[in-house]
Amino acid sequence: MTGRSGRSFGGDHLITGGKAMSQRAPRQPRSSRASRARAGAARRDPTGLASCRFLPLQFLGLLGKGSVADIRLGESVEQNMTILFADIRDFTTLSESLRAGETFRFINAYLKAMEPALVGSHGIIDKYIGDAIMALFPTGADDAVRGAVGMLERLRGFNAARRRSGVPAIRIGMGLNTGLAMAGAVGGAHRMQATVISDAVNLASRLETLTKVYGVPLLISEHVYNSLEDPSAHDIRFVDRVRIRGKEQPQSVYEVFDADSPALRAAKHRTACAFEEALAHYHFREVPQALRLLRRCLAQCPQDRVAKVYADRCTRFLESGVHEGTGEIEMAIVWGPEYRIGQAVIDAQHRELFAAVNEFARVVRGAKTGAQALRISAFLRRYVEEHFETEERVMREAGYPLLDVQQQQHARFARDFSKLEVELHETLTARRTFLLFRVQLLVVDWLAHHTMKADRHFGRFLAARGRRRRAGGRGR
């Protein structure tokens, strides 16, 4: 508010202000004052450029709108996108040492430094929440990862300037997740805000928090990892399987360490095999073997905070018997009503696919050679290809608007499964525990999550279409 002399209609969309008056004007109806304020704003900003600082043009594009004035409460669109959350570490402690004006200058300087990395990677800054940033990447997971890495690279320059000024450097943590989200407007008659709503947002926020646990600046979900065009174009490694409130299936989490120092990146690459096997042994509760490998990693790379986290877990397990994980690795997926989508052909194929995956995992666990594992994997690959073709045909015939998302996910599963087959053939006997864990992550977990999320979304689409048709029939 600007006080009695004028009124500010705040918010993310429109800001107006009045000039002081020498005497109090007669009170006008609220609707009249609001109309005059909007008209005044239009005169001062006929192109809408000022409004775009509060609501980016890209967000208007998501909603299919040409201007802020076209947005209506309740309108929304659904789209697959990647969500980024970023937060400054220990900001509360930092802000307590600053005066109010200094706090705002610091935050604005930080946000100004970070913004080009996001916008330059086709990101949309959804909102600033104090020192936190929420950004959207409707163009794909690759852009989101590039934007996040770009933020960390720009942070180095920002911190260098702070050190030259005699103030300490800051650290940030970021979480990324990919999923379907509803973009639209929320609010009431006097306050409206554009935002996205989705459980994909909640997981991104949770991953940002988990960066504190593992001591790393950037974590991504398995949904981001599986959406990347080429994960090998980045420095990425598996970190953990975690349980998220409201999620039945554990979620796999990965670290992106592209922005680490050259020395630390090189050390993590040198210890990659031992690190991967150590984590697999730990999740299979083979803790002594895991601890031995982790100590080897830390001897070569003492700065590896994730390895230190797991070494400490192993030590606590050997002392207390408490395993800090997501539970047993079952290497199986059990069909249940939670996987049903309501389409008879696809539901029947899913039941058969679950059984085929379970048989694949059983054979790989007991196979004596890579050739034995390849025979069962070839059978599973053929069945998966047939299932994907059937599923995409049914979706195409139904006019499903997110068919392209399904096709991308199917193609990337096929890519990753082909790589797994090569690993099974070449290294099964030498790295059996690690490859069994890969089967859990890339096959069992992927199928469970894909069915629960993407396929059940199609089921809800079919159900909604059926309700509309029945309602139309009654209308006639």
Number of C-alpha atoms within 10 A of each C-alpha: 11 13 9 11 15 15 17 15 18 14 13 18 20 23 16 19 16 14 10 12 10 7 7 9 8 6 7 9 8 9 9 10 13 17 11 12 21 17 14 15 18 15 11 12 12 11 11 17 12 15 20 18 12 19 24 18 19 17 22 19 11 15 20 13 15 11 15 20 12 10 20 14 14 9 12 21 12 17 17 18 22 29 32 31 26 26 21 18 18 11 17 10 9 13 15 10 10 12 10 11 8 12 17 15 12 15 17 14 12 18 15 11 15 21 19 16 21 24 14 13 19 19 27 22 21 21 17 13 10 12 18 18 19 20 23 26 25 21 14 21 26 20 19 29 26 18 25 30 23 20 21 23 16 19 19 15 12 17 17 15 14 14 12 9 9 9 11 13 13 16 16 20 23 30 28 33 30 28 22 21 22 17 20 22 19 17 11 9 6 9 13 18 19 24 17 22 16 14 15 22 24 15 25 26 21 19 27 25 19 20 20 14 12 20 14 21 25 27 31 28 23 22 22 24 25 20 23 18 13 12 15 8 10 16 15 17 19 20 20 20 19 18 15 14 10 7 12 12 15 19 20 20 23 20 22 22 20 20 20 17 10 9 9 16 16 13 18 22 14 14 19 14 14 18 26 22 21 29 27 24 20 21 22 19 19 15 23 16 16 24 23 14 23 27 19 16 25 20 12 13 21 14 14 21 15 19 25 19 14 24 24 13 19 26 14 14 16 13 9 9 10 11 17 15 17 14 14 10 13 11 20 20 18 10 16 8 7 10 19 19 21 15 14 10 12 19 17 11 18 20 16 15 19 18 15 19 24 18 17 24 22 16 17 23 17 11 17 13 15 18 14 15 22 21 14 19 24 14 12 18 17 10 17 20 14 12 18 18 14 15 18 17 13 16 20 14 8 14 12 15 13 18 19 12 16 19 15 14 18 17 15 17 19 16 13 13 18 15 11 19 18 13 16 26 15 14 14 23 14 10 15 19 21 21 22 21 21 18 23 19 19 18 22 21 21 20 19 19 19 17 19 17 15 17 20 18 16 22 18 13 19 19 15 12 13 12 12 12 12 11 11 10 9 8 7 5
